Amino acid sequence: MYFEHGKKRKVVKENYEKHETRLSRDRANKKRKAAEKTFEKHETRLLCNRNRKHEMQQKVEETHEELEARLVTEEETHHACAREKYQLRKARETPKQRVARITRSKSNDSHFSR
């Protein structure tokens, strides 16, 4: 096939334009697919982050509840020990109380001897 110089140029130009439109269409498709993949990855990452955050919140809530329960039991144990300690403990007399008791007993003894 023999092309004249003008026809060949026209065919080359048409092929070049078709090639350029195909390339631009391919670039647009590639960008769109990349954006879709990126969006899917983004959605997947968000879902994973939400799940991880939810799990962490559950752990924190459980830990908080366990901590409260432990503190309540410790407080109850402390109160029980203190009650037991002070119930078993005998009251000590101060020197003034001892003097008052002795003088009372002496005055009572002198009362009975009359």
Backbone torsions as a table, in degrees:
resi	resn	phi	psi	omega
1	MET	NA	131.4	-179.7
2	TYR	-113.2	125.3	177.9
3	PHE	-104.9	142.1	171.8
4	GLU	-74.9	158.9	-176.6
5	HIS	-56.0	-41.9	-178.8
6	GLY	-70.7	-39.9	179.8
7	LYS	-68.0	-42.7	-179.3
8	LYS	-60.3	-43.6	179.3
9	ARG	-62.0	-40.6	-179.7
10	LYS	-65.2	-42.8	179.5
11	VAL	-65.5	-43.5	178.8
12	VAL	-62.8	-42.1	179.6
13	LYS	-64.2	-42.7	178.1
14	GLU	-63.3	-44.4	178.1
15	ASN	-61.8	-41.8	179.2
16	TYR	-62.6	-43.2	179.1
17	GLU	-64.8	-42.6	176.7
18	LYS	-62.2	-42.9	179.4
19	HIS	-61.7	-43.9	179.3
20	GLU	-64.1	-43.5	178.7
21	THR	-64.3	-40.5	178.2
22	ARG	-64.0	-42.4	178.3
23	LEU	-62.7	-43.8	-179.8
24	SER	-65.9	-39.1	177.0
25	ARG	-64.0	-42.5	178.5
26	ASP	-63.3	-41.5	177.9
27	ARG	-62.5	-42.4	179.2
28	ALA	-64.0	-43.7	177.8
29	ASN	-62.5	-41.7	-179.8
30	LYS	-63.0	-43.4	178.0
31	LYS	-62.6	-43.3	-179.5
32	ARG	-63.1	-45.8	179.4
33	LYS	-64.4	-40.8	178.3
34	ALA	-63.6	-40.5	178.9
35	ALA	-65.0	-40.4	178.5
36	GLU	-64.3	-44.4	178.5
37	LYS	-62.4	-43.8	179.4
38	THR	-62.0	-41.9	179.2
39	PHE	-64.3	-43.1	177.6
40	GLU	-61.7	-43.5	177.6
41	LYS	-62.1	-41.6	179.4
42	HIS	-61.8	-46.1	178.5
43	GLU	-62.0	-43.2	179.0
44	THR	-61.6	-44.3	179.8
45	ARG	-63.5	-42.1	178.0
46	LEU	-61.9	-42.8	179.6
47	LEU	-62.7	-44.4	178.2
48	CYS	-61.9	-43.3	179.5
49	ASN	-63.0	-41.8	178.0
50	ARG	-61.3	-45.3	179.7
51	ASN	-62.1	-44.3	-179.5
52	ARG	-63.9	-41.6	179.0
53	LYS	-63.5	-42.0	179.5
54	HIS	-62.9	-43.0	178.4
55	GLU	-62.6	-42.4	-180.0
56	MET	-64.2	-40.8	178.8
57	GLN	-63.4	-40.0	177.8
58	GLN	-63.3	-42.6	179.2
59	LYS	-62.7	-43.1	-179.4
60	VAL	-64.4	-42.8	179.5
61	GLU	-63.8	-43.5	178.5
62	GLU	-63.3	-43.7	179.8
63	THR	-62.2	-41.7	179.6
64	HIS	-63.0	-44.1	179.0
65	GLU	-64.3	-42.0	178.5
66	GLU	-62.6	-41.4	179.7
67	LEU	-62.6	-45.8	178.4
68	GLU	-60.4	-44.0	179.9
69	ALA	-61.9	-43.1	179.7
70	ARG	-64.0	-42.8	179.5
71	LEU	-64.1	-39.5	178.6
72	VAL	-63.2	-45.1	-179.8
73	THR	-65.3	-40.2	178.3
74	GLU	-62.1	-42.2	180.0
75	GLU	-64.2	-44.1	178.3
76	GLU	-62.2	-42.1	178.5
77	THR	-62.5	-43.2	179.7
78	HIS	-61.6	-45.3	179.2
79	HIS	-64.1	-40.2	179.7
80	ALA	-64.2	-42.7	179.0
81	CYS	-64.2	-42.6	-179.9
82	ALA	-64.3	-43.5	177.7
83	ARG	-59.4	-47.0	-178.4
84	GLU	-63.5	-41.4	-178.6
85	LYS	-61.9	-46.1	-176.0
86	TYR	-79.2	-20.6	175.4
87	GLN	-74.1	-36.8	-178.3
88	LEU	-79.6	-20.7	-174.6
89	ARG	-78.1	134.6	175.9
90	LYS	-87.2	144.7	179.6
91	ALA	-72.4	134.3	178.8
92	ARG	-90.8	143.5	178.0
93	GLU	-86.4	138.6	172.2
94	THR	-83.8	161.2	179.3
95	PRO	-56.8	-37.0	179.5
96	LYS	-66.5	-40.1	179.0
97	GLN	-65.1	-39.1	179.5
98	ARG	-63.0	-45.0	178.8
99	VAL	-61.3	-43.6	-179.9
100	ALA	-63.3	-40.5	-179.7
101	ARG	-66.6	-42.2	-179.1
102	ILE	-66.1	-44.1	179.6
103	THR	-65.3	-36.0	176.6
104	ARG	-64.4	-45.1	-178.9
105	SER	-66.4	-35.3	177.5
106	LYS	-67.0	-42.1	179.9
107	SER	-67.0	-34.5	176.8
108	ASN	-69.3	-39.4	178.3
109	ASP	-64.4	-41.0	179.9
110	SER	-68.5	-29.0	176.8
111	HIS	-65.6	-41.2	-177.6
112	PHE	-76.5	-27.3	-177.6
113	SER	-73.4	-19.0	-177.6
114	ARG	-72.7	NA	NA
